[in-house]
Amino acid sequence: MELTAAHLAELTGGVVVGDPTVVVSAFAIDSRVLDPGSAFVALTAARDGHDFVVDAFAAGAVVALVAREVATPAGATLVVVDDPLAALGRVAAGVHPADRRVVGITGSAGKTATKDLTAAALAGALRVHASPGSFNNEAGFPLTLLGAPDATQVVVAEMGARFPGNIADLCAVARPEIGVITHIGLSHAEHLGGRAGIARTKGELVEALPATGYAVLNADDDTTPSLADRTSAAVVTVGVSPTADVVVRDIVLDGGLRPTFTIESPWGATAVTLGLRGAHQAHNAAMAVTVALLLGVPIDVAVADLGSATSADWRMDLVEAPGGVVVLNDAYNASPSSMHASLRAFATLPARGRHVAVVGDMLELGECGEAEHAEVGALAAELGVDVVIAVGPASAATATAASAGGAEVHHVADRDEARTVVAAIVEPGDAVLVKASRLVGLEVVADALVRGEAVA
């Protein structure tokens, strides 16, 4: 993809300050990691991207999309627009090829894994480009589209939402043909209006699908009938329910928590073994295979590369640390559903010693927060977790419920206190789960364990 500054101005309604013929070959929002020839998009968030325009040009940017003129090196070119973030979306929508198919994936948990598994299921037959990492918001989503190589046939894009209308806005940029909703849980319940509000917002994806498209929905989720009523696309359901169109059965975890299972579908049945960890990944993989089948990929080709799909950092990473401590690092983020899935997997993990769960606050749950944190503690105790280290103010409810269930409990204020307690009580042979919402920062506890610095 190559665009001149003049073309960028045309797509965005902007004004060129500098050379209108300079050619852009990529886009970036971080001046530290851009490729030469990029357009740097100066977003205003926690930090103002306009403060880094000079750095971006020094790193090889040739154009900057800005909301105001700023000091630049001699010869630098700006495209001044009303809103750089909105302009980025307009560029992505304007240059997206009409014949390039888009698969949009959303849900309260499992989006990134399902996206990566879908890309693997398609890769044996089609030229695929997928969102890097968790690029799923109003900036990351258009960057995914713009980063697709020219020969790409299918883009698999993750779609996140913190507020109503977010998914609809992304769909207006990408025009997805297939929409996948992994499940409806409680992530961002505070901003979206509880589970019903989350279903309304995630359902913006299926509402945007064309009548010729497909909505891939969770057969085991009680919101699926109402979601199905909101789309003109054909609906295909996936789940363990025997009434699903694509059925997942016979899930078995090995000693490393990797699932083997069977997928039964109208296109045939097949056994699958994943490299990703947790029984919940079987459902994500079945959704991925369903997308591939709908796009004409033979079932044997669709499952061939699933075992090689890998997770992003801090997502169910299993490491045997010095001293024989086994660490399950799932610290990237947490919601009630993902916390339950991690605990259930963790409880099956073989260990010579105890099972120690370091579980922290799950943020943005609103009025559901206390009950959901208490449920985590109760589940940990029910599953036989020996020690629960509850981290953060909201996790007081986790500590109380886990203690009532018979677990040894330590309630601490933050990640630093958690690291101190872990160092005092974790012993060789123990298995340790580390999981919380991203802002709690429990990856520092996992890192200390992996380095052998937090073992008694």
DAPECOR-V993064 format. One record per backbone hydrogen bond with DSSP energy under -1.0 kcal/mol. NH is the residue of the N-H (numbers start at 0). CO is the residue of the C=O. If there is no record, write none. Layout:
NH/CO ; NH/CO
This chain:
2/23 ; 4/21 ; 5/19 ; 7/3 ; 8/4 ; 9/5 ; 10/6 ; 11/7 ; 12/8 ; 13/8 ; 14/79 ; 16/77 ; 21/18 ; 23/2 ; 24/36 ; 27/38 ; 32/29 ; 36/59 ; 37/34 ; 38/25 ; 39/62 ; 40/27 ; 41/64 ; 42/40 ; 44/46 ; 48/42 ; 50/47 ; 51/48 ; 52/49 ; 55/51 ; 56/52 ; 57/53 ; 58/54 ; 59/56 ; 60/55 ; 61/37 ; 62/37 ; 63/76 ; 64/39 ; 65/78 ; 75/72 ; 77/16 ; 78/63 ; 79/14 ; 80/65 ; 86/82 ; 87/83 ; 88/84 ; 89/85 ; 90/86 ; 91/87 ; 92/88 ; 93/89 ; 94/90 ; 99/96 ; 100/152 ; 102/154 ; 103/177 ; 104/156 ; 105/179 ; 107/182 ; 113/109 ; 114/110 ; 115/111 ; 116/112 ; 117/113 ; 118/114 ; 119/115 ; 120/116 ; 121/117 ; 122/118 ; 124/121 ; 125/121 ; 128/153 ; 130/155 ; 134/131 ; 135/133 ; 140/136 ; 142/138 ; 143/139 ; 144/140 ; 145/141 ; 146/142 ; 147/144 ; 151/148 ; 152/126 ; 153/126 ; 154/100 ; 155/128 ; 156/102 ; 158/104 ; 159/135 ; 165/162 ; 168/164 ; 169/165 ; 170/166 ; 171/167 ; 173/169 ; 174/170 ; 176/101 ; 177/101 ; 178/213 ; 179/103 ; 180/215 ; 181/105 ; 188/185 ; 189/363 ; 191/187 ; 192/188 ; 193/188 ; 196/192 ; 197/193 ; 198/194 ; 199/195 ; 200/196 ; 201/197 ; 202/198 ; 203/200 ; 204/201 ; 206/202 ; 207/203 ; 212/209 ; 213/176 ; 214/233 ; 215/178 ; 216/235 ; 218/237 ; 220/217 ; 223/220 ; 226/222 ; 227/223 ; 228/224 ; 229/226 ; 230/227 ; 233/212 ; 235/214 ; 237/216 ; 238/245 ; 243/240 ; 245/236 ; 246/263 ; 247/238 ; 248/261 ; 251/259 ; 253/257 ; 256/253 ; 259/251 ; 260/271 ; 261/248 ; 262/269 ; 263/246 ; 264/267 ; 267/264 ; 269/262 ; 271/260 ; 273/258 ; 277/256 ; 280/277 ; 281/278 ; 283/279 ; 284/280 ; 285/281 ; 286/282 ; 287/283 ; 288/284 ; 289/285 ; 290/286 ; 291/287 ; 292/288 ; 293/289 ; 294/290 ; 295/292 ; 296/291 ; 301/297 ; 302/298 ; 307/304 ; 308/305 ; 314/311 ; 316/328 ; 318/326 ; 320/324 ; 323/320 ; 325/429 ; 326/318 ; 327/431 ; 328/316 ; 329/433 ; 331/313 ; 338/334 ; 339/335 ; 340/336 ; 341/337 ; 342/338 ; 343/339 ; 344/340 ; 345/341 ; 346/342 ; 347/344 ; 348/345 ; 352/428 ; 355/430 ; 356/386 ; 357/432 ; 358/388 ; 359/434 ; 360/390 ; 367/364 ; 368/365 ; 371/367 ; 372/368 ; 373/369 ; 374/370 ; 375/371 ; 376/372 ; 377/373 ; 378/374 ; 379/375 ; 380/376 ; 381/377 ; 382/378 ; 383/380 ; 384/379 ; 386/354 ; 387/407 ; 388/356 ; 389/409 ; 390/358 ; 391/411 ; 395/392 ; 396/393 ; 398/394 ; 399/395 ; 400/396 ; 401/397 ; 402/398 ; 403/399 ; 404/400 ; 405/402 ; 406/401 ; 407/385 ; 409/387 ; 411/389 ; 417/413 ; 418/414 ; 419/415 ; 420/416 ; 421/417 ; 422/418 ; 423/419 ; 424/420 ; 425/421 ; 429/426 ; 430/353 ; 431/325 ; 432/355 ; 433/327 ; 434/357 ; 436/360 ; 439/436 ; 440/437 ; 443/440 ; 445/441 ; 446/442 ; 447/443 ; 448/444 ; 449/445 ; 450/446 ; 451/448 ; 452/447 ; 455/425
